[in-house]
Structures are given as structure tokens and as C-alpha cells.
Amino acid sequence: MLVDDDYGRMALLRQALLAGGNDVVAQMSTTDDLLACVARLQPDIILIEVDAPSRDTLESLGQINRDRPRPIVLFANHSDADTARRAMRAGVSAYVVDGMSPSRLKSVIDVAIARFDEHQALRRELHETKTRLADRRDVDRAKGILMQRRKLSETEAYELLRKMAMDRNVKIGDAARSLLAAAELL
């Protein structure tokens, strides 16, 4: 998907992409609803060429990164360190200053995709780690309640919690949260 307010510049970018064997599913302006277009067309990558990215454009890219993440390449003719940092926080995978060069286009896209994939792997790993830590915290709290109310050892409390999870065919963290919720009601 191509995004540019300069249709002549966008035509050059489109031509370079087509010459490289890529398909262009959409061409749009920075004032168009980028999030809706991404949701509708599901492009593999977004290429944006601007003189300098506006705050609205960066906000739209942040929404895309949050709701429908995909590699984003931003070509800017003018930039400063603050704008570059905001672009990277918004989810831009590659930020290229001084415009687009057709000879470098394939390598820039390849780097953007690789960086995006690495970032997504880190996000998944972070989410899984947070989930495991939350499960461990909730299991420990649930064990404490079982130990206190049923006068069980820590091993017995864990085995009871594990059996509850197996009987209900849920993860032990979910069983622990159910027990904690029930204990709060009582």
C-alpha cells in the first residue's frame, strides 16, 4: 500500500515497486483513513513517502501498529531526531531520510520486514512472559488461600489446584483466578 500526498512521487514509487515484482493494492493520501484502508485491504507492507511526517500521520501509524501490525516504511525528505523517535514509537519499521531511491527500495523493504518480524517476536515473548508471571502470582495466592482455609501443605494445595484445572480442562492460572474470585465473594 502506497501513501503519499505527491501523486507524481507516488507514481515513481509505484513504478519502482512494480518493476521489482511487487503488487500495489492501494494508493492513498495521508489525509485518507489509513486504518480503515489497512483493515479492508490487508496489505503486506505500507510504504509512506512524505516531506516530513505530520502528527496525524504518526498517530494513524500508531493505531495501525496497535490494531493491525504490519511492516511500515517511511520515506521522509526532511527529519529531525524527535520526529524519527516518534515514528519508531508509532511502529515504523524503517525510517529513511532524503527520500526514496529505486535502487535501494528492495533492500529497504527487506530490512523493514526483518525488523518488523523481530519486533513482533519480542512482543509475543513479552506477552507470554507477562502471562506466565501473572499465572504464577495467581497460583501462589490461590495456594495460600487453600493452605489457610483447608489447612493443607503447599504441595497438597498445588495438587488440589492442579486437579481443579484438569477437571475443568483449563490452565492452572485460570483455575487459580476462579478460586481467587470465589474467595473474594466469600
ABEGO torsion letter per residue (X at the ends): XBBBABAAAAAAAAAAAAAAGBBBABBBBAABBAAAAAAAAGBABBBBBBABBBAAAAAAAAAAAAABBBBBBBBBABBBAAAAAAAAAAGBABBBBGEBBAAAAAAAAAAAAAAAAAAAAAAAAAAAAAAAAAAAAAAAAAAAAAAAAAGBBAAAAAAAAAAAAAAAGBBAAAAAAAAAAAAAAX
